[in-house]
Amino acid sequence: MDERWIHLEKIVVSEFYRKKGVSDGILNEFFKRMKAEQYQVVSTGFFRPEYFYRFGFKVNRKYAGLVKDLREHRPAATDEETTISLTHYP
């Protein structure tokens, strides 16, 4: 594939923190960091597609799932500014 792409397996937030913008903040931070690392496309599966559609994901057969093109400018799903610390494990 020509494009640099990364797959997001899933996002899970404890029930206590749901409906408080936590998952939106995590995803927005993830997109920001992946774009900074020169990734162009994020793919994910079909679990809860209505949630991912809010972030600009679309069905794409090339990647066999939902896909967000990081090169397209799209405002965040919420206007909350959230900083999330993500840890990368090799």
JOKA-V906741 format. One record per residue. N is the residue number from 1. SS is DSSP state (hx for helix, st for strand, lp for the rest). OMEGA is omega as a letter, one per 20 degrees, with the letter a starting at -180 (none if undefined). Layout:
# JOKA-V906741
n | ss | omega
N | SS | OMEGA
N | SS | OMEGA
This chain:
# JOKA-V906741
n | ss | omega
1 | lp | a
2 | lp | a
3 | lp | r
4 | lp | a
5 | st | a
6 | st | a
7 | st | r
8 | lp | a
9 | lp | r
10 | lp | r
11 | lp | a
12 | lp | r
13 | lp | r
14 | lp | a
15 | hx | a
16 | hx | a
17 | hx | a
18 | lp | r
19 | lp | r
20 | lp | r
21 | lp | a
22 | hx | a
23 | hx | r
24 | hx | r
25 | hx | r
26 | hx | a
27 | hx | r
28 | hx | r
29 | hx | r
30 | hx | r
31 | hx | r
32 | hx | a
33 | hx | r
34 | hx | r
35 | hx | r
36 | hx | r
37 | lp | r
38 | lp | r
39 | lp | a
40 | lp | a
41 | st | r
42 | st | r
43 | st | r
44 | st | a
45 | lp | a
46 | lp | r
47 | lp | a
48 | lp | a
49 | hx | a
50 | hx | r
51 | hx | a
52 | hx | r
53 | hx | r
54 | lp | a
55 | lp | r
56 | lp | r
57 | lp | r
58 | st | r
59 | st | a
60 | st | a
61 | hx | a
62 | hx | a
63 | hx | r
64 | lp | r
65 | st | r
66 | st | a
67 | st | r
68 | st | r
69 | st | a
70 | lp | r
71 | lp | r
72 | lp | r
73 | lp | r
74 | lp | r
75 | lp | r
76 | lp | a
77 | lp | r
78 | lp | r
79 | lp | r
80 | lp | r
81 | lp | a
82 | lp | r
83 | lp | a
84 | lp | r
85 | lp | r
86 | lp | r
87 | lp | r
88 | lp | r
89 | lp | a
90 | lp | none
